[in-house]
């Protein structure tokens, strides 16, 4: 079963304030990293004359946008998804992505194996072909042997934030997301458990520098900032370390 509800249009950029006439840095990111990326944008040095704008979607959406808009300088997502696009030769690592299972306030889960119990009637995953954590969730279900037990309970959504919203609203008992989304949901959900690291392939969250933007002043300034202690603290807070 697949449930699709689209959020922000992929062409819509969200920006931070900057002086009029400032150089603009365009970033397209996997939607599961909206929260840390927006916080990084807000913390980008106020004295900078660079304006940063970001858009969000699943990996196929940001790939389409990057191919259509040559002004996009950076893509953010799983390097295993980014490299086959062949749009970049340089990658800057942000951190390791971690798969988590969140659950609603009406139940309590202690492990991924609880998906096979009567406590869970329906659970959500992001799109397994177009979203990093949808792919990781399917790998985990297969490697743990759960897929044959829970297939009828699974509802496929489009993106990680949509899964988070459905669980927070109580429309789903549980859902697979990244640790970033699980931490960002806070007390809107009952809690979360991290999936065993060996039940899915490693996820290397990176920034891909587009081939025609390697020498951009804005790209260098952003990468320098993301490497700084304040930026790393933000990333660590959202489970990216």
C-alpha positions in Angstrom: 0.0 0.0 0.0 1.4 3.4 -0.9 0.2 6.7 0.6 1.5 9.9 -1.1 1.1 13.4 0.3 3.5 15.9 -1.2 5.0 18.6 1.0 7.0 21.6 -0.3 7.2 21.9 -4.0 10.7 21.0 -5.1 11.1 24.3 -6.9 10.4 26.3 -3.7 13.5 27.6 -2.0 13.6 28.7 1.7 16.3 31.3 2.4 18.1 33.1 5.1 18.3 36.9 5.3 21.3 38.6 3.6 22.1 42.0 2.2 20.3 43.0 -1.0 22.5 42.0 -4.0 24.3 39.3 -2.0 25.7 36.3 -3.8 23.3 33.4 -3.5 24.1 29.7 -2.7 21.4 27.3 -3.8 21.2 23.9 -2.0 18.9 21.0 -2.8 18.6 18.5 0.0 16.9 15.2 0.9 13.9 16.1 3.0 15.0 14.1 6.0 17.7 16.7 6.7 15.5 19.8 6.5 15.7 20.5 10.2 19.5 20.5 10.7 20.0 22.2 7.3 17.6 25.0 8.2 19.3 25.5 11.5 22.7 25.6 9.8 21.3 28.2 7.4 20.0 30.3 10.3 23.4 30.1 12.0 25.4 30.9 8.9 27.5 34.0 9.9 25.2 37.0 9.8 28.1 39.2 8.6 28.4 37.1 5.4 27.4 38.7 2.2 26.1 35.3 1.0 22.5 34.4 0.9 21.7 30.7 1.3 18.5 29.1 -0.1 17.5 25.5 0.2 14.8 23.2 -1.3 13.8 19.7 -0.1 12.4 16.5 -1.6 13.2 12.9 -2.1 16.4 12.0 -4.0 14.8 11.7 -7.4 13.2 15.2 -7.0 16.5 16.9 -6.0 18.3 15.1 -8.9 15.6 16.4 -11.3 15.9 19.9 -10.0 19.7 19.9 -10.1 19.6 18.8 -13.8 17.1 21.5 -14.6 18.6 24.4 -12.6 22.4 24.9 -13.2 22.5 27.5 -10.4 22.2 24.7 -7.8 25.6 24.4 -6.3 25.2 21.6 -3.6 23.1 18.5 -3.2 22.7 16.9 0.3 22.0 13.2 0.7 23.3 9.7 0.9 26.5 9.5 -1.1 25.4 6.1 -2.5 22.5 7.9 -4.1 24.5 11.0 -5.1 27.4 9.4 -6.9 25.3 7.5 -9.6 23.9 10.9 -10.6 27.3 11.9 -12.0 26.7 15.5 -11.3 29.7 16.0 -9.0 33.3 15.0 -8.6 33.7 16.3 -5.0 31.9 15.2 -1.8 32.0 16.7 1.6 30.9 14.4 4.4 28.3 15.6 6.9 28.0 12.4 9.0 26.6 8.9 9.3 22.9 8.5 8.7 21.1 6.2 11.2 17.8 4.4 10.7 15.3 4.7 13.6 11.8 3.3 14.2 9.5 5.9 15.9 6.3 5.0 17.5 3.1 6.9 18.5 2.1 7.8 22.1 -0.4 5.0 22.2 2.2 2.2 22.3 5.7 1.4 23.5 8.2 -0.4 21.3 11.6 -1.7 22.5 13.0 -3.1 19.3 12.4 -3.3 15.5 11.2 -6.9 16.2 8.1 -5.4 17.9 6.8 -4.7 14.4 5.7 -8.3 14.3 3.7 -8.0 17.5 0.0 -7.2 17.9 0.9 -3.7 19.3 1.6 -2.5 15.7 -1.3 -2.6 13.3 0.1 -0.2 10.7 3.6 1.3 10.2 5.0 3.6 7.6 8.2 3.7 5.5 9.5 6.3 3.1 9.5 5.4 -0.6 12.0 2.6 -0.8 13.2 3.4 -4.3 13.5 7.2 -4.1 14.3 7.8 -0.4 17.4 6.9 1.5 15.6 5.6 4.6 12.9 3.8 2.6 15.7 1.7 1.1 17.3 1.2 4.5 14.0 0.2 6.1 13.4 -2.5 3.4 16.9 -3.8 3.9 16.4 -4.0 7.6 13.0 -5.8 7.3 14.6 -8.3 4.9 17.7 -9.0 6.9 15.9 -9.4 10.2 13.4 -11.7 8.6 10.5 -9.4 9.5 9.3 -8.7 5.9 7.3 -12.0 5.7 5.6 -11.2 9.0 4.8 -7.5 8.6 4.3 -6.9 4.9 0.5 -6.4 5.2 1.0 -3.8 7.9 3.4 -1.6 5.8 2.3 1.7 4.2 4.7 3.4 1.9 4.8 7.2 2.1 6.9 9.6 -0.1 9.4 11.1 2.3 10.8 10.9 5.9 9.0 14.0 7.2 5.6 12.5 6.0 6.3 9.4 8.0 7.1 11.5 11.1 3.9 13.5 10.7 1.7 10.4 10.4 3.2 8.8 13.5 3.0 12.1 15.5 -0.7 12.5 14.5 -1.4 8.9 15.5 -2.4 7.8 12.0 0.3 5.3 12.1 1.5 3.2 15.0 5.1 3.4 14.0 7.4 4.4 11.1 10.9 4.2 9.9 12.8 7.5 9.7 16.3 8.7 10.1 17.6 9.5 13.6 17.5 13.2 12.7 13.7 13.1 12.3 13.2 11.0 15.4 15.1 13.5 17.5 13.3 16.4 15.8 9.9 15.0 16.7 10.6 15.3 20.4 7.5 14.8 22.6 5.2 14.7 19.6 5.8 10.9 19.4 6.0 8.2 22.0 9.7 7.6 21.4 12.0 5.7 19.1 14.4 2.8 18.9 17.5 2.7 16.6 17.6 -0.1 14.1 20.6 -2.4 14.4 23.5 -1.0 12.4 24.0 -4.3 10.7 20.5 -4.6 9.3 21.1 -1.9 6.6 24.0 -0.6 4.5 26.1 2.2 5.9 24.6 5.7 5.1 27.2 8.4 4.4 25.4 11.7 4.3 27.4 14.1 2.1 27.3 17.4 0.3 27.9 16.9 -3.5 29.6 20.0 -5.0 28.2 20.4 -8.6 30.8 20.2 -11.3 30.3 23.8 -12.4 30.5 25.2 -8.9 33.8 23.9 -7.5 35.4 27.3 -7.4 32.4 29.3 -6.1 33.2 31.7 -3.2 29.8 30.8 -1.6 30.5 27.1 -1.8 33.9 27.5 0.0 32.4 29.7 2.6 29.6 27.3 3.3 31.9 24.2 3.5 34.2 26.1 5.8 31.3 27.0 8.1 29.9 23.4 8.1 33.4 22.2 9.3 33.3 24.7 12.2 32.7 23.7 15.8 29.2 25.5 16.1 28.0 23.7 12.9 29.3 20.3 14.0 27.5 20.8 17.3 24.2 21.3 15.3 24.8 18.2 13.2 25.7 16.1 16.3 22.5 17.3 18.0 20.5 15.9 15.1 22.4 12.5 15.1 24.9 13.3 12.4 28.3 12.5 13.7 
